[in-house]
Amino acid sequence: YPSKWKKIIENLDYVDKNAKALNCLEVGINTTLQVYNVFQLSELFMFLKERFNTVVPYPNIEPVMYRDFLSIQILPTELKTLVESRFRKFTKDYFERYEKLPPLAFRDQMSKIVKFMWASDQSHLIPDFKKFTYFMDQSRNQNVLDCVPELKSVMGAE
């Protein structure tokens, strides 16, 4: 975190505007689901839907596998509840805005994410998450709470 969004958008804009010349019928995106991005996923979906023509607005989402302490399963109950609530709100907002629901496969994927999140309590890994995040913040001269204020309670910044 955070991704270099300015560069990512430049690249996606280029591909979107030049899709025919690049022989692209559609462009798919893969997203690794983890603690740093789970709270903003619905914003990503809406951004992709509203901005691009050839970029599919429903990324393929896979949970982080390499570093367990970045898994959404580490989140405390109140934050898991917030994530689930935001996913439900996204579906409702999407329906109201576009008068149709996201594709069934995507809704199934979101449902699987919620089930995965609740399947295990890995909150014992929060100290590892905090240590890693603190190290990354220090090395990059940044603060995770500037990007993900929802993590305030996890980071002990109450």
C-alpha positions, 0 to 999 in steps of 0.5 A: 500500500498504497498503489501508485494510482496515478500510474495505474490510471494512466496505463488503464486509460491508455489501454481503454482508449487504444483497445482496438489498436491493441487488439483487446476486446476487454481488459481484466484486472486481478486484485489481491484482497488484504487488510489494506484494500478491503475497506475500499473495494466497492470504490474500486468497482464503481470507479472501474464501472464509471470510467472505462469502456473495455476494462471489466469493472469486476476484478478477479479477487483472490485473498492474500496467501503469502503473508498471513498477517495481511489476511482479512481474517485478522480483522476484529469482529467490528471491522469484519462487520463493517466490511460485510456491511459495505459489501451489502451497501455496494450491491444496493447502491449499484442496483440503484445507480444502474438499475441492475445488479452486478453479475451473479458470478461477481456477487458470488465472489463477494459472498465467498469473500465474506465467508472466507473473512468469517471462516477463521479468527486470525486476530492473534496475527495483529501484532505481526500486522502492526509490526510490518505496517509500522516498518513499511510506514517508517521506510516509506515516510507514510502513515497507513491511517492516511489511506485506511483510517478504518484500521485506527483501532487495530493500530492502537491509535484510538 
